[in-house]
């Protein structure tokens, strides 16, 4: 069995695979912060070199933002697969909450097993390397890559992917394959392998609420002059009603109810929301009071204030009525919700509540992405489900995901290509948070999973 | 007339007086920020040297915080006067809104006249130097200081004066005089000289509202997990009702109504609130809807959020549900309101609104100060009013002030000494804001005013 030989090769090569991942994790490729632009380019170059070593025809392709890595390799008459991952990572603040330098990764032994600790270990460098390592083992055993492959690695996933759509449109012919594989999701509840078939969309807006033309002394003006922090808290406090429903008019117009079949399947998953919340120090679902916890995170839209600031926030006190206050607000979208309608609706709703002497300055909105719902009729989904079940010893599930992976939607809308989302992250990976980690088991079995999937699909 | 000689000397010496003030303004003595501690000490030393040059027995006296400057000089059997000012200044952020380096002061010619531009020019270095320059001219003409004088200059006024009460108590005998003069207030509406007889008190509190034990990915948790920014905006949005009344239970219990006599006097001042607000880009009073604008800033208490922050506030977006959100809140107090009751009442009110899974961490409160109401029966008040009327050509007024000058209350409660508040600031001085200035006219006539007041009182 050549698959067994590939799996054995993966097991033998794990220490070296880990060394390679550590090298990549040491590059602080934070895409949202312009200060790290050279590091993003460096991460792309590192991946190009590694892909070339695997025999790919690989290049770092410039964009107005961070480069795309595109590689072509293998041949054969079977399914042409495209693999997608992203090499950029989230910012690391607040740095004081990290137990180690986020960009000096290390394998740590914890009560629950060995983990790879560092920014990007799970989201998404560790995940994307599972696929590259599977290709490496395959090539070592077979002498060739597993079928015809295109690798497409992005460097702007954590900052709204501004270059992605233009790049895909300009290179549509080159990037189109029979099926896309995306590795940026997780297992279901730590042990059940999962193929994600529903993803929420995302749109965001940032604004400044202005009152006086300068900061005011709270003694000279307090009690008489408008305080924009008060106005901002008034508006944002009305974003949800007491039942957790978003109050922006029309927000739910394009939201479909979950089909009964899917509702029943999700109920059978017996999601342990008490544990899910307990892991982060919470106990009670705080969303829409008439929805199940899985609906809240997989199939219902949200409105969240991701950042707020105004007035004096440094050490000590400054008795000031500030001239302005600011907020960043984002929306997770489902079904047919259109980002091009949601952002204007939010803006109109906020502006309708402005009192005298106040105005809102809207900053450039990041282009939003709608939700994605996959066509699981393609037999590849069932083949992959079997491969995952073989590796993990648990029946793999079709699940939803609350996070946004806009690329899945773009593959469909721009390239006419279906996408299959398979990943090995765990809920306690602390992605987007301090002390991000990726379980060594997930890295190892993730590589083995891809070898099994490739054996069935390629 | 020796007073005429003193006034002439003041006029002749103005360029040199200005040079001396510029030297003092160049020292960035920001008391609330520990980074500027050496600069605060340097400002104190500069003043000690200047007072010694005037013949005072002056010293910089250490405290656990920034030093006090105490100086004694002159003699005579008349009234022993103590003069108070403060040499520390407010922070300068946001620095980008300054038209020049806040600590590289300069005289600028504006449409309304010549102004001294720089942090501390009005609050309070420029003001305190009016008194020192009056003493200098007096000494040049008379050869002696004007009667028996104590100078007492503080370096922590802008950061809650933590060392003030202990220092006054430890040095009570040395600091007690017949009457205190305080120069940290302003003219009434730009041209009417004023003696402030009512001052609002102040208390402050800062807190962190915590939910999850770490920042959460808004895709994985959004819609299910508690967002502490939402909770914070809900609580703070309820701080006032629609009529602008503070909703903390018991907040108004110790607030007296304004006596009719004072209400009538204030009405006769014909306060132009449209201009006062218009100068800062506002048009409408936004406080308690059943109060006059002068009441709002002079005789009514306030609750203001001076700072708010939580989540991601940097460049770009981070789709996070933060683990915590923060606020700084302060209260202007009137009548018999007790800071020791107001802060606990606010804390209890905020905590009573916390939903499940949230807690508030209260940070150390800065010691508050109650409001002050002066005894204007002392004939010194009428003598000073005459002196000010002589200099400015407009009948001087007894007024209120919305800002807190706790020292006035401490002089009474600790040293049993009345205080007379005379100052020459203008409402457009931008104190506590970018582009602070002090009108050259106010500096010049302020020095002349003190010479006239000293001639009558000493």
HADDOCK unambig.tbl for C-alpha pairs under 7 A between the chains (distance, minus, plus):
assign (segid A and resid 32 and name CA) (segid B and resid 316 and name CA) 5.54 0.50 0.50
assign (segid A and resid 33 and name CA) (segid B and resid 315 and name CA) 6.51 0.50 0.50
assign (segid A and resid 159 and name CA) (segid B and resid 316 and name CA) 6.91 0.50 0.50
assign (segid A and resid 159 and name CA) (segid B and resid 317 and name CA) 6.58 0.50 0.50
assign (segid A and resid 212 and name CA) (segid B and resid 280 and name CA) 5.44 0.50 0.50
assign (segid A and resid 212 and name CA) (segid B and resid 281 and name CA) 5.07 0.50 0.50
assign (segid A and resid 212 and name CA) (segid B and resid 282 and name CA) 5.69 0.50 0.50
assign (segid A and resid 213 and name CA) (segid B and resid 280 and name CA) 5.35 0.50 0.50
assign (segid A and resid 213 and name CA) (segid B and resid 281 and name CA) 5.11 0.50 0.50
assign (segid A and resid 214 and name CA) (segid B and resid 280 and name CA) 6.54 0.50 0.50
assign (segid A and resid 214 and name CA) (segid B and resid 433 and name CA) 6.86 0.50 0.50
assign (segid A and resid 215 and name CA) (segid B and resid 433 and name CA) 5.31 0.50 0.50
assign (segid A and resid 216 and name CA) (segid B and resid 432 and name CA) 6.96 0.50 0.50
assign (segid A and resid 216 and name CA) (segid B and resid 433 and name CA) 6.44 0.50 0.50
assign (segid A and resid 217 and name CA) (segid B and resid 431 and name CA) 6.84 0.50 0.50
assign (segid A and resid 217 and name CA) (segid B and resid 432 and name CA) 5.88 0.50 0.50
assign (segid A and resid 219 and name CA) (segid B and resid 402 and name CA) 4.48 0.50 0.50
assign (segid A and resid 219 and name CA) (segid B and resid 403 and name CA) 3.61 0.50 0.50
assign (segid A and resid 219 and name CA) (segid B and resid 404 and name CA) 6.56 0.50 0.50
assign (segid A and resid 220 and name CA) (segid B and resid 297 and name CA) 6.45 0.50 0.50
assign (segid A and resid 220 and name CA) (segid B and resid 402 and name CA) 5.10 0.50 0.50
assign (segid A and resid 220 and name CA) (segid B and resid 403 and name CA) 5.65 0.50 0.50
assign (segid A and resid 221 and name CA) (segid B and resid 297 and name CA) 6.29 0.50 0.50
assign (segid A and resid 222 and name CA) (segid B and resid 297 and name CA) 6.32 0.50 0.50
assign (segid A and resid 222 and name CA) (segid B and resid 302 and name CA) 6.52 0.50 0.50
assign (segid A and resid 223 and name CA) (segid B and resid 287 and name CA) 4.85 0.50 0.50
assign (segid A and resid 223 and name CA) (segid B and resid 296 and name CA) 5.19 0.50 0.50
assign (segid A and resid 223 and name CA) (segid B and resid 297 and name CA) 5.83 0.50 0.50
assign (segid A and resid 223 and name CA) (segid B and resid 302 and name CA) 5.46 0.50 0.50
assign (segid A and resid 224 and name CA) (segid B and resid 285 and name CA) 5.05 0.50 0.50
assign (segid A and resid 224 and name CA) (segid B and resid 286 and name CA) 5.39 0.50 0.50
assign (segid A and resid 224 and name CA) (segid B and resid 287 and name CA) 4.88 0.50 0.50
assign (segid A and resid 224 and name CA) (segid B and resid 293 and name CA) 6.36 0.50 0.50
assign (segid A and resid 224 and name CA) (segid B and resid 296 and name CA) 5.60 0.50 0.50
assign (segid A and resid 224 and name CA) (segid B and resid 297 and name CA) 6.22 0.50 0.50
assign (segid A and resid 225 and name CA) (segid B and resid 285 and name CA) 5.89 0.50 0.50
assign (segid A and resid 225 and name CA) (segid B and resid 286 and name CA) 5.61 0.50 0.50
assign (segid A and resid 226 and name CA) (segid B and resid 286 and name CA) 5.55 0.50 0.50
assign (segid A and resid 229 and name CA) (segid B and resid 305 and name CA) 6.63 0.50 0.50
assign (segid A and resid 230 and name CA) (segid B and resid 237 and name CA) 6.29 0.50 0.50
assign (segid A and resid 233 and name CA) (segid B and resid 233 and name CA) 4.49 0.50 0.50
assign (segid A and resid 233 and name CA) (segid B and resid 234 and name CA) 6.92 0.50 0.50
assign (segid A and resid 233 and name CA) (segid B and resid 236 and name CA) 6.44 0.50 0.50
assign (segid A and resid 233 and name CA) (segid B and resid 237 and name CA) 5.16 0.50 0.50
assign (segid A and resid 234 and name CA) (segid B and resid 233 and name CA) 6.91 0.50 0.50
assign (segid A and resid 234 and name CA) (segid B and resid 237 and name CA) 4.70 0.50 0.50
assign (segid A and resid 236 and name CA) (segid B and resid 233 and name CA) 6.45 0.50 0.50
assign (segid A and resid 237 and name CA) (segid B and resid 230 and name CA) 6.28 0.50 0.50
assign (segid A and resid 237 and name CA) (segid B and resid 233 and name CA) 5.15 0.50 0.50
assign (segid A and resid 237 and name CA) (segid B and resid 234 and name CA) 4.70 0.50 0.50
assign (segid A and resid 237 and name CA) (segid B and resid 237 and name CA) 6.71 0.50 0.50
assign (segid A and resid 280 and name CA) (segid B and resid 212 and name CA) 5.45 0.50 0.50
assign (segid A and resid 280 and name CA) (segid B and resid 213 and name CA) 5.36 0.50 0.50
assign (segid A and resid 280 and name CA) (segid B and resid 214 and name CA) 6.53 0.50 0.50
assign (segid A and resid 281 and name CA) (segid B and resid 212 and name CA) 5.07 0.50 0.50
assign (segid A and resid 281 and name CA) (segid B and resid 213 and name CA) 5.12 0.50 0.50
assign (segid A and resid 282 and name CA) (segid B and resid 212 and name CA) 5.68 0.50 0.50
assign (segid A and resid 282 and name CA) (segid B and resid 357 and name CA) 5.55 0.50 0.50
assign (segid A and resid 283 and name CA) (segid B and resid 357 and name CA) 6.52 0.50 0.50
assign (segid A and resid 284 and name CA) (segid B and resid 356 and name CA) 6.96 0.50 0.50
assign (segid A and resid 285 and name CA) (segid B and resid 224 and name CA) 5.05 0.50 0.50
assign (segid A and resid 285 and name CA) (segid B and resid 225 and name CA) 5.88 0.50 0.50
assign (segid A and resid 286 and name CA) (segid B and resid 224 and name CA) 5.41 0.50 0.50
assign (segid A and resid 286 and name CA) (segid B and resid 225 and name CA) 5.60 0.50 0.50
assign (segid A and resid 286 and name CA) (segid B and resid 226 and name CA) 5.53 0.50 0.50
assign (segid A and resid 287 and name CA) (segid B and resid 223 and name CA) 4.83 0.50 0.50
assign (segid A and resid 287 and name CA) (segid B and resid 224 and name CA) 4.88 0.50 0.50
assign (segid A and resid 293 and name CA) (segid B and resid 224 and name CA) 6.34 0.50 0.50
assign (segid A and resid 296 and name CA) (segid B and resid 223 and name CA) 5.21 0.50 0.50
assign (segid A and resid 296 and name CA) (segid B and resid 224 and name CA) 5.60 0.50 0.50
assign (segid A and resid 297 and name CA) (segid B and resid 220 and name CA) 6.47 0.50 0.50
assign (segid A and resid 297 and name CA) (segid B and resid 221 and name CA) 6.31 0.50 0.50
assign (segid A and resid 297 and name CA) (segid B and resid 222 and name CA) 6.34 0.50 0.50
assign (segid A and resid 297 and name CA) (segid B and resid 223 and name CA) 5.86 0.50 0.50
assign (segid A and resid 297 and name CA) (segid B and resid 224 and name CA) 6.24 0.50 0.50
assign (segid A and resid 302 and name CA) (segid B and resid 222 and name CA) 6.51 0.50 0.50
assign (segid A and resid 302 and name CA) (segid B and resid 223 and name CA) 5.47 0.50 0.50
assign (segid A and resid 305 and name CA) (segid B and resid 229 and name CA) 6.64 0.50 0.50
assign (segid A and resid 306 and name CA) (segid B and resid 311 and name CA) 5.48 0.50 0.50
assign (segid A and resid 306 and name CA) (segid B and resid 312 and name CA) 6.22 0.50 0.50
assign (segid A and resid 306 and name CA) (segid B and resid 319 and name CA) 6.03 0.50 0.50
assign (segid A and resid 306 and name CA) (segid B and resid 320 and name CA) 5.45 0.50 0.50
assign (segid A and resid 306 and name CA) (segid B and resid 321 and name CA) 5.92 0.50 0.50
assign (segid A and resid 307 and name CA) (segid B and resid 310 and name CA) 5.58 0.50 0.50
assign (segid A and resid 307 and name CA) (segid B and resid 311 and name CA) 4.19 0.50 0.50
assign (segid A and resid 307 and name CA) (segid B and resid 312 and name CA) 4.67 0.50 0.50
assign (segid A and resid 307 and name CA) (segid B and resid 313 and name CA) 5.45 0.50 0.50
assign (segid A and resid 308 and name CA) (segid B and resid 309 and name CA) 5.23 0.50 0.50
assign (segid A and resid 308 and name CA) (segid B and resid 310 and name CA) 5.37 0.50 0.50
assign (segid A and resid 308 and name CA) (segid B and resid 311 and name CA) 6.54 0.50 0.50
assign (segid A and resid 308 and name CA) (segid B and resid 313 and name CA) 6.65 0.50 0.50
assign (segid A and resid 309 and name CA) (segid B and resid 308 and name CA) 5.23 0.50 0.50
assign (segid A and resid 309 and name CA) (segid B and resid 309 and name CA) 4.23 0.50 0.50
assign (segid A and resid 309 and name CA) (segid B and resid 310 and name CA) 6.64 0.50 0.50
assign (segid A and resid 309 and name CA) (segid B and resid 313 and name CA) 6.81 0.50 0.50
assign (segid A and resid 310 and name CA) (segid B and resid 307 and name CA) 5.57 0.50 0.50
assign (segid A and resid 310 and name CA) (segid B and resid 308 and name CA) 5.36 0.50 0.50
assign (segid A and resid 310 and name CA) (segid B and resid 309 and name CA) 6.64 0.50 0.50
assign (segid A and resid 311 and name CA) (segid B and resid 306 and name CA) 5.47 0.50 0.50
assign (segid A and resid 311 and name CA) (segid B and resid 307 and name CA) 4.18 0.50 0.50
assign (segid A and resid 311 and name CA) (segid B and resid 308 and name CA) 6.52 0.50 0.50
assign (segid A and resid 312 and name CA) (segid B and resid 306 and name CA) 6.22 0.50 0.50
assign (segid A and resid 312 and name CA) (segid B and resid 307 and name CA) 4.68 0.50 0.50
assign (segid A and resid 313 and name CA) (segid B and resid 307 and name CA) 5.46 0.50 0.50
assign (segid A and resid 313 and name CA) (segid B and resid 308 and name CA) 6.64 0.50 0.50
assign (segid A and resid 313 and name CA) (segid B and resid 309 and name CA) 6.81 0.50 0.50
assign (segid A and resid 315 and name CA) (segid B and resid 33 and name CA) 6.51 0.50 0.50
assign (segid A and resid 316 and name CA) (segid B and resid 32 and name CA) 5.53 0.50 0.50
assign (segid A and resid 316 and name CA) (segid B and resid 159 and name CA) 6.86 0.50 0.50
assign (segid A and resid 317 and name CA) (segid B and resid 159 and name CA) 6.57 0.50 0.50
assign (segid A and resid 319 and name CA) (segid B and resid 306 and name CA) 6.03 0.50 0.50
assign (segid A and resid 320 and name CA) (segid B and resid 306 and name CA) 5.44 0.50 0.50
assign (segid A and resid 321 and name CA) (segid B and resid 306 and name CA) 5.92 0.50 0.50
assign (segid A and resid 356 and name CA) (segid B and resid 284 and name CA) 6.95 0.50 0.50
assign (segid A and resid 357 and name CA) (segid B and resid 282 and name CA) 5.54 0.50 0.50
assign (segid A and resid 357 and name CA) (segid B and resid 283 and name CA) 6.52 0.50 0.50
assign (segid A and resid 402 and name CA) (segid B and resid 219 and name CA) 4.48 0.50 0.50
assign (segid A and resid 402 and name CA) (segid B and resid 220 and name CA) 5.12 0.50 0.50
assign (segid A and resid 403 and name CA) (segid B and resid 219 and name CA) 3.63 0.50 0.50
assign (segid A and resid 403 and name CA) (segid B and resid 220 and name CA) 5.68 0.50 0.50
assign (segid A and resid 404 and name CA) (segid B and resid 219 and name CA) 6.58 0.50 0.50
assign (segid A and resid 431 and name CA) (segid B and resid 217 and name CA) 6.84 0.50 0.50
assign (segid A and resid 432 and name CA) (segid B and resid 216 and name CA) 6.95 0.50 0.50
assign (segid A and resid 432 and name CA) (segid B and resid 217 and name CA) 5.85 0.50 0.50
assign (segid A and resid 433 and name CA) (segid B and resid 214 and name CA) 6.87 0.50 0.50
assign (segid A and resid 433 and name CA) (segid B and resid 215 and name CA) 5.34 0.50 0.50
assign (segid A and resid 433 and name CA) (segid B and resid 216 and name CA) 6.41 0.50 0.50
